[in-house]
Amino acid sequence: MLSRSLATKLPAAVGCVLAIALLAGLAEAFLRRFPLSEQEPFLGAASPRRGILAADDAFGVRYRSFDDFAADNAERLRPFLPLAAPGPPLWAFFGTSFVQAPGMLGDTLRARLPSRRMFYLGRNEDLLVRFAQIALLLEEGLRPERLFVVFVPGDLASLGAQPLATVEVTEHGALGYRPRLPAGAGGHLVTGSALARTVWFRIGGHVGNPGFDPHELYEHLDDVLLDDARRPFANLARVAQAHAVPVTVVLIPGYHQVMRGASYEFQDRLAAALTELGFDMCDPRAAFARAASPDLYIPDRHFSPAGNKVLADALLSHLAARGVVVPDQQGASAR
């Protein structure tokens, strides 16, 4: 017979266990039905994300069709259709908001060089998706006089955290990643339980390269990340050469490099690797060092009109030094 003390405590203990089990069951059901947004790229076929991509050996991703791409970029693409139609010389730019955002490099050069059509899609995309865009557009007939890949150190952050080996495209056409799983039974638990998966994600266990620190990109571009970057760039070089399109890679310095003296190891290592692949490299660090001032930046550390002028001047000077014919400019002295 149970002691009176144990008989008194047992119902409370059982009730506590049942309450915990009920809460865990409710949490499991809720997280299965409504996974946290941070988990969505890692859920494979279960991800609610939808897209227009497919897997690709060269760049990791490609577009399912040009029609899907054109529909997704209809407003920006419409003035350039059909892509193979004759017209004024075109410069095509691919990069993040330092190119795409209003008032940044794309808009600055469009105002400066009215004799050139400036092609940029006005939206930020993952680095691999940008390369997929270039390949698709060249295959469909776009023939820029020159193609520009504009790069900031942060562009490699996603590839640093999730190496190429983890990149996948879900059956629904969305860019995703294979999560890193704990060894043994823990991996089965994280795979089978939404609650365990959430705990694993909250401690950062899912990250493909858990040792990657994006804040160290300026001073430390490790060999694994450099090799991962080299592969899509090598394929870009092959595609551009096949279509006889010259490519200039522009390495924009970061705020901390210009204003706080951070290392340029990122640009030094990347430029050396890309030069070996045959790319024309434009590194405007000297121009920004000469002009270094808080006036070059707006509060979010994008360039101000003065900063974009420094960048545009440096790029056009670089092209002229390479023998590229730079057209007449308007407003070149305006700040």
C-alpha positions as a printed Julia matrix, in Angstrom:
335×3 Matrix{Float64}:
  0.0    0.0     0.0
  1.27   3.45   -0.86
  2.3    5.61    2.02
 -0.04   8.46    2.85
  2.63  11.03    1.73
  3.18   9.32   -1.63
 -0.52   8.89   -2.21
 -0.95  12.61   -1.66
  1.88  13.62   -4.01
  1.26  11.15   -6.82
 -1.83  12.81   -8.31
 -0.05  16.14   -8.35
  2.97  14.61  -10.11
  0.77  12.83  -12.64
 -1.15  16.04  -13.25
  2.09  17.93  -13.78
  3.35  15.34  -16.28
  0.04  15.38  -18.13
  0.02  19.17  -18.24
  3.55  19.24  -19.65
  2.65  16.57  -22.19
 -0.46  18.5   -23.2
  1.49  21.75  -23.62
  4.22  19.97  -25.56
  1.61  18.35  -27.78
 -0.09  21.67  -28.42
  3.26  23.31  -29.18
  4.17  20.46  -31.53
  0.86  20.74  -33.38
  1.11  24.53  -33.62
  4.72  24.5   -34.89
  3.91  21.85  -37.45
  1.04  23.96  -38.72
  2.81  27.32  -38.39
  6.61  26.92  -38.58
  8.64  29.97  -37.63
  9.65  32.07  -40.64
 13.35  31.52  -39.89
 12.82  27.8   -40.44
 11.0   28.04  -43.76
 14.08  27.91  -46.04
 15.15  24.65  -44.32
 11.91  22.68  -44.54
 12.26  21.29  -48.05
  8.96  20.11  -49.48
  7.18  21.16  -46.27
  8.21  24.8   -46.7
  5.34  27.19  -47.41
  7.61  29.27  -49.63
  6.93  29.3   -53.36
  9.19  30.4   -56.18
 10.14  30.07  -59.84
 13.55  28.44  -59.46
 15.0   25.03  -60.24
 18.24  23.32  -59.24
 21.29  23.95  -61.41
 24.77  22.43  -61.44
 26.52  25.62  -62.57
 25.06  28.24  -60.24
 23.13  26.18  -57.7
 19.87  27.67  -58.97
 18.31  28.66  -62.27
 14.94  29.95  -63.4
 12.35  27.4   -64.52
 11.64  29.47  -67.61
 12.19  32.89  -69.08
  8.44  33.5   -69.02
  8.39  33.02  -65.24
 11.34  35.37  -64.83
  9.8   37.98  -67.13
  6.48  37.88  -65.27
  8.28  38.3   -61.94
 10.22  41.33  -63.24
  7.65  42.65  -65.69
  7.82  46.37  -64.9
 11.6   46.69  -65.02
 12.09  44.29  -67.9
  9.41  45.68  -70.23
 11.49  48.6   -71.65
 14.2   46.15  -72.74
 11.99  43.64  -74.56
 12.58  41.97  -76.89
 16.04  41.4   -75.48
 17.71  40.85  -78.86
 16.23  43.99  -80.45
 18.76  46.58  -81.67
 19.04  49.78  -79.69
 21.44  52.18  -77.99
 24.4   50.55  -76.18
 23.4   48.96  -72.91
 25.27  48.54  -69.62
 23.83  45.79  -67.39
 24.29  45.94  -63.62
 23.76  43.18  -61.09
 24.2   43.81  -57.39
 22.42  44.6   -54.15
 20.84  47.86  -53.06
 24.08  49.77  -53.73
 23.08  49.38  -57.39
 19.35  48.78  -57.28
 17.95  51.24  -54.74
 16.68  54.67  -55.79
 19.51  57.19  -56.06
 22.27  54.59  -55.95
 24.79  53.63  -58.66
 22.23  52.59  -61.29
 20.3   55.84  -61.08
 23.51  57.88  -60.81
 24.95  56.45  -64.02
 21.64  56.68  -65.83
 21.64  60.43  -65.18
 25.33  60.78  -66.03
 25.36  58.75  -69.26
 22.17  59.4   -71.25
 23.69  57.77  -74.34
 23.71  54.4   -72.55
 20.72  52.37  -71.49
 21.23  51.25  -67.9
 19.78  47.83  -67.12
 19.14  46.89  -63.49
 16.12  45.15  -62.06
 15.61  47.32  -58.98
 15.44  44.54  -56.41
 17.82  42.66  -54.14
 18.43  38.98  -54.75
 20.66  36.3   -53.32
 24.06  36.16  -55.03
 23.32  32.82  -56.71
 20.0   34.12  -58.02
 21.77  37.14  -59.51
 24.1   34.85  -61.4
 21.13  32.8   -62.58
 19.58  36.03  -63.89
 22.71  36.88  -65.85
 22.91  33.42  -67.42
 19.23  33.45  -68.39
 19.29  36.95  -69.86
 22.37  36.25  -71.96
 20.88  32.99  -73.18
 17.69  34.84  -74.15
 19.53  37.43  -76.22
 20.52  40.33  -73.95
 23.79  41.7   -75.31
 25.13  44.43  -73.07
 28.11  46.46  -74.18
 29.46  45.62  -70.74
 28.16  43.69  -67.76
 28.89  44.82  -64.2
 28.77  42.67  -61.09
 28.78  45.07  -58.14
 29.94  43.49  -54.92
 30.06  44.44  -51.23
 31.57  42.18  -48.55
 28.15  41.35  -47.15
 27.17  39.73  -50.45
 29.01  36.59  -49.35
 27.31  36.42  -45.93
 24.57  33.99  -46.99
 27.09  31.74  -48.75
 29.34  31.89  -45.7
 26.59  30.69  -43.37
 25.15  28.21  -45.87
 27.89  26.77  -48.13
 27.1   25.65  -51.66
 26.83  22.05  -50.48
 23.75  23.0   -48.42
 21.92  24.95  -51.14
 18.82  23.36  -52.63
 15.68  24.34  -54.49
 12.43  22.98  -53.1
  9.9   21.19  -55.27
  7.84  24.38  -55.02
 10.61  26.41  -56.71
 11.93  28.3   -53.68
 15.56  28.76  -52.71
 16.3   26.7   -49.61
 19.01  24.95  -47.63
 19.63  21.58  -46.07
 19.96  22.12  -42.3
 22.85  20.74  -40.32
 21.53  18.06  -37.96
 22.84  16.63  -34.7
 24.47  13.23  -34.91
 22.7    9.97  -34.14
 19.28   9.88  -32.55
 19.28  13.64  -32.14
 19.11  14.03  -35.91
 16.05  11.8   -36.1
 14.44  13.75  -33.27
 15.02  17.13  -34.94
 13.77  15.77  -38.27
 10.65  14.21  -36.77
  9.63  16.8   -34.18
  8.74  20.42  -34.91
  9.33  21.29  -31.27
 12.8   19.72  -31.24
 13.55  21.43  -34.54
 12.61  24.79  -33.08
 14.93  24.29  -30.13
 17.75  23.23  -32.5
 17.2   26.32  -34.65
 17.06  28.65  -31.66
 20.54  27.57  -30.57
 21.83  27.95  -34.15
 22.53  24.27  -34.64
 21.02  24.21  -38.12
 23.52  26.6   -39.7
 25.64  24.91  -42.34
 28.83  26.64  -41.18
 28.28  27.44  -37.5
 31.75  28.99  -37.19
 31.05  31.67  -39.78
 30.97  35.25  -38.47
 29.77  37.85  -41.0
 31.42  40.61  -38.97
 34.82  39.12  -39.81
 34.35  39.21  -43.59
 36.47  42.34  -43.98
 39.45  40.75  -42.31
 38.96  37.05  -42.91
 37.79  35.45  -46.14
 38.45  31.79  -45.41
 39.42  29.18  -48.0
 36.09  27.32  -47.88
 34.08  30.46  -48.57
 36.54  31.63  -51.23
 36.26  28.27  -53.02
 32.46  28.44  -52.83
 32.53  31.94  -54.35
 34.99  30.91  -57.03
 32.69  28.22  -58.46
 29.74  30.42  -59.54
 32.15  33.12  -60.71
 34.01  30.55  -62.83
 30.73  29.54  -64.43
 29.82  33.19  -64.94
 33.13  33.73  -66.73
 32.38  30.76  -68.99
 28.87  32.0   -69.82
 30.01  35.58  -70.47
 32.84  34.4   -72.7
 30.48  32.18  -74.68
 28.35  35.24  -75.44
 31.32  37.59  -75.95
 30.21  39.94  -73.17
 32.94  41.68  -71.15
 32.45  41.7   -67.38
 33.73  44.17  -64.8
 33.48  43.23  -61.12
 33.22  46.29  -58.87
 34.37  45.74  -55.28
 32.63  48.43  -53.23
 34.4   49.08  -49.91
 32.39  48.8   -46.72
 31.7   51.67  -44.35
 34.08  50.29  -41.75
 36.84  50.04  -44.33
 36.46  53.63  -45.51
 35.72  55.31  -42.19
 37.31  53.09  -39.55
 40.33  51.58  -41.21
 39.13  47.97  -41.37
 41.23  45.51  -43.34
 40.79  45.02  -47.07
 41.69  41.32  -46.98
 38.25  40.48  -48.37
 38.84  42.51  -51.54
 42.47  41.44  -51.82
 41.73  37.71  -51.73
 38.6   37.89  -53.86
 40.24  40.12  -56.48
 43.19  37.75  -56.79
 40.88  34.76  -57.29
 38.65  36.53  -59.82
 41.58  37.97  -61.76
 42.78  34.4   -62.27
 39.37  33.68  -63.82
 39.83  36.52  -66.3
 37.56  39.17  -64.8
 38.25  42.87  -65.05
 38.43  44.09  -61.44
 37.52  47.61  -60.34
 38.55  48.36  -56.75
 37.69  52.0   -55.87
 39.21  51.93  -52.38
 41.79  54.62  -53.2
 39.1   57.02  -54.42
 37.1   56.51  -51.22
 40.21  56.87  -49.05
 40.93  60.26  -50.63
 37.33  61.4   -50.16
 36.67  59.73  -46.78
 34.01  61.7   -44.94
 30.71  61.05  -43.15
 29.14  63.03  -46.02
 29.62  60.0   -48.26
 26.91  58.13  -46.38
 23.28  58.36  -45.42
 22.22  57.07  -41.95
 21.76  53.45  -43.08
 25.33  53.52  -44.49
 24.34  53.4   -48.1
 26.01  56.06  -50.2
 24.76  59.62  -50.31
 24.79  61.48  -53.65
 28.39  62.44  -52.83
 29.31  58.81  -52.19
 27.64  57.63  -55.38
 29.53  60.31  -57.3
 32.83  59.0   -55.92
 31.86  55.46  -56.94
 30.69  56.5   -60.42
 33.8   58.61  -61.0
 36.06  55.75  -59.93
 34.27  53.24  -62.16
 34.36  55.5   -65.22
 38.03  56.32  -64.63
 38.78  52.62  -64.31
 37.05  51.88  -67.61
 38.85  54.71  -69.38
 42.19  53.42  -68.1
 41.32  50.0   -69.55
 40.71  51.52  -72.97
 36.93  51.3   -72.73
 35.23  54.16  -74.55
 33.37  56.17  -71.91
 30.57  58.24  -73.45
 30.02  61.92  -72.86
 28.65  62.68  -69.43
 26.05  65.02  -68.03
 26.32  66.59  -64.6
 29.69  64.97  -63.87
 30.69  67.81  -61.59
 27.44  67.85  -59.58
 27.61  66.6   -56.03
